[in-house]
Amino acid sequence: MPNFDPNDPNNSGYRAWIGMILVSFVLFSIFGIAVALIWAAAKEGELLDATKLLLSTLLPMFGTWVGTVLAFYFTKENFESANRATQDLVRTAMQRLQATGVTEKMIPRGSIVALQVADMEALKAKTLKDLETAFAQTVRGGRINRLPVFAGNGACIAVVHRSLWQEMLVLGYRAATPATPDTTFGTLLALTPDGETRSFETLVTDSIAWVGAERSLADAKAAMESKAGCLDVMITASGSPKEPVAGWLTNLIITAASQA
């Protein structure tokens, strides 16, 4: 017996050895039974009929056995090959992100379509009509789907996604006192979406990650994934949320950079 560790579930050599022993035992057993039957049939003068019966019975069995064994081993090898390829792809993507600085892929502050307010209270005082106007802005001919909000000091205090904004409007219109275009944004921010424990205000202010301008896209990805529901990373000088924003990375930008 080869020197394999039978307690190692990943020992492919041991499994192959066991499979070979099992297949060989069954094949020799079938061969022995066939010889015995042919010998007995020859004594009774029914050799031809017995041979036909054995061939019609054993050939399909042999084919099934060979097909099963080949399928098992080739499927296993294909799976392992695909698994290695996936691991290589993940490593390559991570290496690509680690080698790319955030400033190479970020949207510079001057190119960000955003809503400018003095502070959070000023944002809450905005009306729903003001927010609709802000969301009507376009980039490269298409309406924006994310609206960063910047305070007077240049720091980002919120990011409102269009999908979340639509959900806010639906709940606002269904409220006991239905929202109107003149309803303040703060009224909707105080609501809690269905199936959530956090208010809309928490969702738009606490779902942002920050990294310093010297960090890599891998750092930005890690920061984004560390926060529940986060799809946006703001770039500041040292990574502090209180500093002016130098640039913006979305999850789409990071994903595209990892596949480039």
N, C-alpha and C positions, 0 to 999 in steps of 0.2 A: 504493500500500500504506500502511495506517495506520502511525503511528510507534510500533510496538510492539517490545519487545526480545525476539527469538526465543530468547535464551539464558536467559531467566527462566522456569523451569518453572511458576511460579505465575501467569504472565501470562494470565489468562482471556480477555482481549481478543484476544490473538494466537491462542490456540487456537480461539476462535470464528471468527476471520477465516479460518484454515486450513480449519476445518470447512465454512464457507460456500463457499469456493472448491472444495473437493472435491465437495460435494454438487451445486453448480451445474455443474461439469464433467461429472459422471456423468449428471445429468438432461438436459443439452443433448446429450450423446453418445447417450443412449437416444432422445431426440426425433429426432435426425438419422437414426439407424438406422431408426426407425419410418417416417419420411417416405420414406426411400429404398426400404424394403420395399413401402410402399403404392404408390409410383410404379411400381415394377417389377411389382407384382401388377396394377395398372390396365392396364398395357400388355399383359399376358397375359390380361386379361378375368376375373381372379379376385379382384377388389377386395373383394367381400363376405366371402369366406372368409378373406382375409388380414387384414381389419379385425377379424373375430371372434377370430382367432388372436392378434393383437397385444393386443387388449383383455384376453383371458383370461390373457395372459402378463405384460403390463405393469402392470395394475391391482394385482395382489397384490404385485408388486415395489415399486411406488410406496408402497403401504400399509406394507410392511416398512421401507422407507427412512425414511418420515416417523416411524413409531413408534420406530425405533432412535434417530434424531436427537433427538426429543422426550424419550425416556427418558433419554438421556445428559445433556442439559442440565438437565432438571428434577430428575433424581436428584442431579446435582452441586450444584444450588442447594439442594435439601433437605438434603444432607449438610452443606454450609457453614452453613446456617441452624441445623441441630442442633448443629454444632460451636460456633457462636457462643453458642447458648443454654446449652450445657454450660459454656463458659468463664465466661459471666455468672453461672451458678449457683455455680460454684466461687469466683468473686470475692466474690459475695454472702455465701456461707457463711463465707469467711475474714474478711470485714469484720465479720460478726456475732460471730465468735469474738474478734476483736481489740477489739470494743467491749464485751465482757462480762468482768468481773473474775472471777477464780477463786473468790473468796469468795461470789459471787452464786449459784453452782451447786454448790459443794462440799457434801459431807455433813459437818456439823460434828462435831468430835471426840466430843461428848457423845452423838451419835446413831449412832456407829459400833459395830457389834457385832464385838467383837474378842477375842482371847486375850491376857491380861495375864500377862507373865512378868518375872522379874528381869533376865535377859539371855539371850544365845544358848545358853549352856550349860544354863540352866534349861529352855529350849525343847526342847533335845535330850534332856533327862531325862524329858520328858513321855512317857506311854505312848500306844500307839495308841488305847486306850480313852478317854484324856483328849481326844485329837483328835476322836474320833467324837462325844463329848459336846459339844465345841465346835461341830462342824458341825451338830449337831442343833438349834442355836439358830434362831430364826425372826425374820423381819422382815415385818411386815404379813401374817402368816399363812402365809408361805412360808419354806422352809428356805434358809439363806444358801448362796451358791455361792462366796463368797470370804471368806477368814478372815485379816484383818490381825492381825499379832502386834506388840504394843507392849511395850517394855522399861520398866523402872522409872522411867526419866527421861522417859517419854512419847514417845520416838522410835520410829519404826516399823522393826523389824528384819527383817520378812518379810511376804509375802502368799502364802497357800496357796490356790490355786484348787481347787475340788472335783474337777475333771477330773484335775488333777495328783495330788491326794490319792488318787483311785481307782487311778491308774496306779502310784503308790507301793505301794499295798496289793497289787495284782496281782503286782508283782515281789517283794514281801516274802513273799507266800504261796508263790511258786514257787522261792524260794531254797533252797539245800541244807539250811539249818536254817529251816524255815518260820516266819514271823512269827506271833505270838499277840497277843491283846489287851494282854498285859503287856510286849510288846517295846517298847523305847524308840523314840521318834520319830527320835532321832539315827541309829539303825540304818538306817532307811529313807532318811534324808537323805544318807547316805554312798553310796547306790546311784546308778547312772547309767542313765537311761531308754534304751530301745531307740532307736537312730538319733541319739543325742545324744553330745556329747563332754563336756558339763557335767554335774556331779552334781545331784541334786535340791536339795541345799543351795544351790548356786549359783543355780539356777533360782528358788527362792523368795526369795532375799535380793538378787539382782542384777537382778531384772526390775521394779524400781520406779524411778520418776522423781520428782524433787522440784522444786518451784518456790516462789518467795516469795509471800507473801500479797498483794502489790501487783501481781502479774502478771496477764495476761489468759488467757482460755481458749486463744487462739492460741499463747501461750507454752507452756501445759500440753500442748497437742497436739504441738508441735514437740519438747518434752522427751520425751514418751512415744514418739514415732516414732524418736527418736535411739537408743533402746535396743532391742536384739533381744528380741522376745517380751514387751515391756512393755505392760501393759493397765491399769496403775494409776499415778496421780500423787498423791503426798502433798504437802500444803500446810504449809509451816512459815514462821516469821517472815521468814527471809532466803533460804529455799530450801536450807538445809543439812540433810543427812540426820541430823545429830546433835542437831538441835533437836526439841522436842516438836511433835507433829503438831497442827495447827489444824483440818485438814479433809482430805477424801479425794475425789478425782475418779476415776471409772472411764472406760474408753473409751466405754461406753454413754452416760454422762452427756454427754461431750463431743460425741459424734455427734448425740445428741438436740438439744443446744443449737445445733449448726450447721444443723439442719433446722427449727428452730422458726420 
